[in-house]
């Protein structure tokens, strides 16, 4: 059995879970998330826990078992605490500016890049070099953070005291050596 899939998901007080066939709706203090899961995997609500079960030890069922449990846990955590990703901007002249609900990025390009938040995601510029992406759906938060990072990813060959570009707060980019002279 999958160690991840076997673990029960605790449902805190104030969170309601509705299971309708393969569609699971989790409602909490921060909002509501609905997802549809694979028909082979069953989800049961027993007392204050969610249990994920698989029909057999087939390779696909084993893979879906842990995945389904992880997605359900992310839903429960999202409606209670929310999810957050922090991005750091480094480089000379690189900065971010909050303009209403969207963010304007100066990232070494000839023009500012405007980043509009997806529905259910909030963008906040804490300082000129720090952006926080938050929301209740972990998938949307991660996707939005990846789209911002893609504007100017870290350049591993250019190192002037720090890497230039946009990176995740917990990301540790590798420094690469440039071309060697002949």
C-alpha positions in Angstrom: 0.0 0.0 0.0 1.1 3.5 -0.7 2.2 5.3 2.5 0.8 8.6 1.2 -2.5 7.1 0.0 -3.0 5.1 3.2 -2.7 8.1 5.6 -6.1 9.5 6.6 -6.8 13.2 6.0 -8.0 15.0 9.1 -11.0 17.3 8.5 -10.9 20.2 10.9 -14.0 21.7 12.5 -15.6 24.3 10.3 -14.8 22.3 7.1 -17.6 20.5 5.3 -16.9 17.7 2.7 -19.5 16.7 0.2 -18.9 13.5 -1.9 -21.1 13.1 -4.9 -19.8 10.1 -6.9 -16.4 11.1 -8.1 -16.9 14.8 -7.4 -15.6 16.1 -4.1 -16.5 19.5 -2.7 -14.6 21.0 0.3 -16.0 24.1 1.9 -14.2 26.0 4.6 -13.7 29.5 6.1 -11.6 30.7 3.1 -13.8 29.4 0.3 -15.0 26.3 -1.7 -13.0 24.0 -4.0 -14.6 21.3 -6.2 -12.6 18.6 -8.0 -13.5 15.4 -9.9 -11.3 12.4 -9.4 -10.6 9.2 -11.3 -13.6 6.7 -11.1 -11.4 3.8 -10.0 -10.5 5.5 -6.7 -13.1 5.9 -4.0 -13.2 8.5 -1.3 -15.0 7.9 2.0 -15.9 10.4 4.8 -15.6 8.6 8.1 -16.2 10.6 11.3 -13.7 13.5 11.0 -11.4 11.9 8.4 -11.3 11.3 4.7 -10.1 7.9 3.5 -8.9 7.1 0.0 -9.2 3.5 -1.3 -8.1 1.8 -4.4 -9.6 -1.4 -6.0 -6.4 -3.3 -6.7 -2.6 -3.2 -6.7 -2.4 -2.4 -10.4 0.3 0.1 -11.4 -2.2 2.8 -12.4 -4.3 2.3 -9.2 -1.2 2.6 -7.0 -0.2 5.8 -8.8 -3.7 7.3 -8.5 -4.1 6.3 -4.8 -1.3 8.6 -3.5 -2.2 11.4 -6.0 -5.8 11.5 -5.0 -4.9 11.6 -1.3 -2.4 14.4 -1.9 -4.9 16.5 -3.9 -7.7 16.0 -1.3 -5.2 17.1 1.5 -4.3 20.2 -0.6 -8.0 21.0 -0.9 -8.5 20.8 2.9 -5.4 22.8 3.7 -6.4 25.4 1.1 -9.8 26.1 2.5 -8.5 26.4 6.1 -5.1 28.0 5.8 -4.6 28.8 2.1 -1.5 28.3 0.0 1.3 30.8 -0.7 4.4 31.1 -3.0 7.0 33.9 -2.6 9.1 35.0 -5.5 12.3 37.1 -5.3 13.5 39.5 -7.9 17.2 40.2 -8.2 19.2 42.2 -10.7 20.1 45.8 -11.4 16.9 47.7 -12.3 14.7 44.7 -11.7 11.6 45.5 -9.6 7.9 44.9 -9.2 5.2 47.4 -8.6 1.6 46.8 -7.5 -1.0 48.5 -9.8 -4.5 47.7 -8.5 -4.9 43.9 -8.5 -2.1 43.2 -11.0 1.7 43.6 -11.0 4.0 45.5 -13.3 7.4 43.9 -13.6 10.6 45.7 -14.8 12.8 42.7 -15.6 15.5 43.9 -17.9 13.2 44.0 -20.9 12.5 47.0 -23.2 9.0 47.2 -21.7 7.3 46.6 -18.4 5.5 43.3 -18.2 1.9 43.3 -16.7 0.9 40.2 -14.8 -2.8 39.8 -14.2 -3.9 37.3 -11.5 -5.9 34.3 -12.4 -9.4 34.0 -10.8 -9.0 32.9 -7.2 -5.4 34.0 -6.9 -4.1 37.2 -5.2 -0.9 38.9 -6.1 0.8 41.2 -3.5 4.1 43.1 -3.9 5.6 43.2 -0.4 8.8 45.1 -1.4 10.1 46.1 -4.8 11.9 42.7 -5.0 9.4 40.4 -3.4 6.1 39.1 -4.7 3.6 36.9 -2.8 1.1 34.7 -4.7 -1.7 33.4 -2.5 -5.0 31.6 -2.9 -6.9 28.5 -1.8 -6.2 26.3 -4.8 -2.5 25.1 -4.7 -2.5 24.2 -8.4 -3.6 27.8 -9.4 -1.1 29.4 -7.0 1.8 27.3 -8.3 0.8 27.9 -12.0 0.6 31.7 -11.4 4.0 31.7 -9.6 5.5 29.8 -12.6 4.1 32.2 -15.1 5.6 35.1 -13.2 9.0 33.3 -12.9 8.9 32.6 -16.7 9.1 36.4 -17.4 12.8 36.3 -16.5 14.1 33.0 -15.1 17.4 33.0 -13.2 20.5 33.1 -15.4 23.0 30.5 -14.1 25.9 31.9 -16.1 25.6 35.5 -14.8 26.5 35.9 -11.2 27.3 39.4 -9.8 26.9 38.8 -6.1 23.5 37.2 -6.7 21.7 35.6 -9.6 19.8 37.9 -11.9 16.2 37.1 -12.6 13.0 35.9 -10.8 13.2 32.9 -8.6 11.2 31.1 -5.9 12.1 32.0 -2.3 13.2 28.5 -1.5 14.9 27.9 -4.8 18.7 27.5 -4.8 19.9 28.0 -8.4 23.1 26.3 -9.5 26.0 28.5 -10.6 27.5 27.3 -13.9 30.9 28.2 -15.3 31.0 30.0 -18.5 33.0 29.1 -21.6 36.6 28.3 -21.1 39.2 30.1 -23.2 41.3 27.9 -25.6 
